Amino acid sequence: MRQRLTDRPKMAQGWLHGDQGTQSKRQCDAAGVDGRIEAAVLVGMVDRSGGPAVLLTQRTEHLKDHAGQISFPGGRIEPEDESVGAAALREVEEEVGLDRAQVEILGRMPPYHTGTGFRIHPLVGWIVPPFDLQLDRFEVAEAFELPLSFVLDPANHRRQSYRCGALTRSYYVLPYQDRFIWGATAAILVNLARLLRM
């Protein structure tokens, strides 16, 4: 499994590239040349005895972007960040207090474009316990681990849709226990599962 993530993968057939949707003027004003805000996240796989698990967070309800949603630790790439990887690891330290020295970078997945105007660069990393998370309570309500075996089972990749004017938007949902994982996080997890099954 880890070998498949060592090199940046080719885009597999059926790869999810992004959401449908439009951006607000505020999002475009804060964005790059093509109108997208660059962001980096860590798809962190925790080495557990019962099998790997993916580290996820639940965002606090008061945030401006994606309030209350389940997400990977990560955020906007700042001008001082030397690379996508540096941005993801900085955000992980800030949001959940995980020391970057505990993350072995395995590779990168292709970017994912959200309907809210972000281009998300997923960085895949391997995390070896023990570690003691220190959450930034302003941004992160909770951190938890999702078993990779759950992610790899296609039966857990459910599709939902809704109407927005004349447009029907479809998206993936991964319901896990009492949690509702959807949007970009669910799509990146589906991409991860497809990559690991290649």
C-alpha positions in Angstrom: 0.0 0.0 0.0 2.7 2.5 1.0 4.6 1.8 -2.2 1.6 2.9 -4.3 1.7 6.3 -2.6 5.5 6.9 -2.9 5.4 8.6 -6.3 2.8 11.1 -7.4 0.1 8.9 -9.0 -1.2 9.1 -12.5 -4.9 10.1 -12.6 -6.8 6.9 -12.6 -10.0 6.3 -14.7 -12.9 7.6 -12.7 -10.7 10.0 -10.7 -12.7 12.8 -9.1 -11.3 16.2 -10.0 -13.7 18.5 -8.3 -17.1 19.7 -7.3 -19.6 21.5 -9.4 -20.3 25.0 -8.3 -19.5 28.6 -8.6 -17.4 31.0 -6.6 -18.4 34.2 -4.8 -16.7 37.5 -5.5 -15.0 37.3 -2.1 -13.5 34.0 -3.0 -12.3 35.2 -6.4 -10.7 38.4 -4.9 -8.7 36.2 -2.5 -7.6 33.7 -5.1 -4.9 33.1 -7.6 -4.7 33.7 -11.4 -7.4 31.2 -12.2 -9.7 32.3 -9.4 -8.8 29.4 -7.0 -7.6 29.7 -3.5 -4.6 27.3 -3.0 -4.9 25.0 0.0 -3.0 21.9 1.3 -4.2 19.1 3.5 -2.7 16.0 5.1 -4.3 12.7 4.3 -2.6 11.2 7.4 -2.7 7.5 7.8 -2.1 6.4 11.4 -0.3 3.1 11.9 -2.6 1.1 14.2 -2.4 -2.5 15.2 -5.9 -3.3 13.8 -5.0 -1.7 10.5 -4.3 1.9 9.3 -6.7 4.7 10.1 -7.1 8.1 8.5 -6.8 11.2 10.8 -9.8 13.6 10.3 -11.1 16.7 12.1 -14.5 18.3 12.6 -14.3 22.0 12.1 -15.9 24.4 14.6 -19.4 25.8 13.8 -18.4 29.5 13.6 -15.7 29.4 10.9 -16.3 31.3 7.6 -15.5 28.4 5.3 -16.9 24.9 5.7 -18.1 25.4 9.2 -18.9 22.2 11.2 -17.7 20.0 8.4 -15.4 17.0 8.6 -12.1 17.6 6.9 -8.5 16.7 6.7 -6.1 18.9 8.8 -5.0 21.6 6.5 -5.7 25.1 5.1 -4.6 27.8 2.8 -1.1 27.9 1.4 0.6 31.1 2.7 3.3 33.1 0.9 5.9 32.0 3.4 5.3 28.3 2.9 8.2 26.8 0.9 6.0 24.1 -0.7 2.7 22.4 -0.7 4.1 19.8 1.8 5.4 22.6 4.1 2.0 24.2 4.1 0.2 21.0 4.9 2.6 20.1 7.8 2.4 23.7 9.2 -1.4 23.5 9.2 -1.3 20.1 10.9 0.9 21.5 13.7 -1.3 24.5 14.1 -4.7 22.7 14.0 -4.0 19.5 15.9 -0.6 19.9 17.4 1.0 17.0 15.6 4.7 17.4 15.3 5.8 17.3 11.6 8.7 15.0 12.6 6.1 12.3 13.2 4.8 12.4 9.7 6.6 10.4 6.9 5.5 11.9 3.6 4.5 9.1 1.1 3.4 11.2 -1.8 0.8 13.6 -3.3 -2.5 13.0 -4.9 -3.7 15.3 -7.8 -5.4 18.5 -6.7 -9.1 18.6 -6.0 -11.2 21.7 -7.0 -14.1 22.6 -4.7 -17.3 24.4 -5.6 -16.4 27.0 -3.0 -13.3 28.1 -4.9 -10.4 26.1 -3.4 -7.8 24.0 -5.1 -6.9 21.4 -2.5 -3.5 19.7 -2.7 -3.7 16.4 -0.7 -0.4 15.3 0.8 -0.4 11.6 2.0 1.6 10.9 5.1 2.2 8.0 7.5 1.9 8.7 11.2 3.4 6.4 13.8 2.0 6.5 17.4 2.3 7.5 20.1 1.3 11.1 19.8 -0.7 13.6 21.9 -2.9 15.9 19.8 -3.4 19.4 21.0 -6.4 20.9 19.2 -6.7 24.5 18.2 -10.2 24.9 19.7 -10.9 28.0 17.6 -10.7 25.9 14.4 -11.1 22.3 15.4 -14.0 20.9 17.5 -12.7 17.3 17.4 -10.2 15.0 15.9 -10.9 11.3 15.2 -9.6 8.3 13.2 -11.5 6.7 10.3 -10.5 3.0 9.7 -8.9 2.7 6.2 -10.8 -0.6 5.8 -14.0 1.5 5.9 -12.6 3.9 3.2 -11.6 1.0 1.0 -15.0 -0.6 0.9 -16.9 0.7 -2.1 -20.2 -0.1 -0.4 -19.5 2.9 1.9 -19.2 5.3 -1.0 -22.7 6.6 -1.4 -24.0 9.3 -3.8 -26.4 12.0 -3.0 -27.6 15.0 -5.0 -29.6 18.2 -4.7 -31.0 20.8 -7.0 -29.6 24.3 -7.2 -31.6 26.3 -9.7 -31.3 24.5 -13.0 -28.3 22.5 -11.8 -28.3 19.1 -10.1 -25.2 18.6 -8.0 -24.1 15.1 -7.1 -21.5 14.3 -4.4 -20.2 11.5 -2.3 -21.1 10.8 1.3 -19.3 8.3 3.6 -21.6 7.9 6.6 -19.6 6.6 9.5 -21.2 5.9 12.9 -22.9 9.2 13.7 -20.7 11.2 11.4 -21.5 12.6 7.9 -18.4 12.8 5.7 -19.2 14.6 2.5 -17.9 17.1 -0.1 -14.2 17.4 -0.8 -13.2 15.2 2.1 -15.4 12.4 0.9 -14.2 12.8 -2.7 -10.6 12.7 -1.7 -11.2 9.6 0.4 -12.9 8.0 -2.6 -9.9 8.9 -4.7 -7.6 7.4 -2.1 -9.5 4.2 -2.2 -9.4 4.0 -6.0 -5.7 4.7 -6.0 -5.0 2.0 -3.4 -7.0 -0.5 -5.4 -5.1 0.2 -8.7 
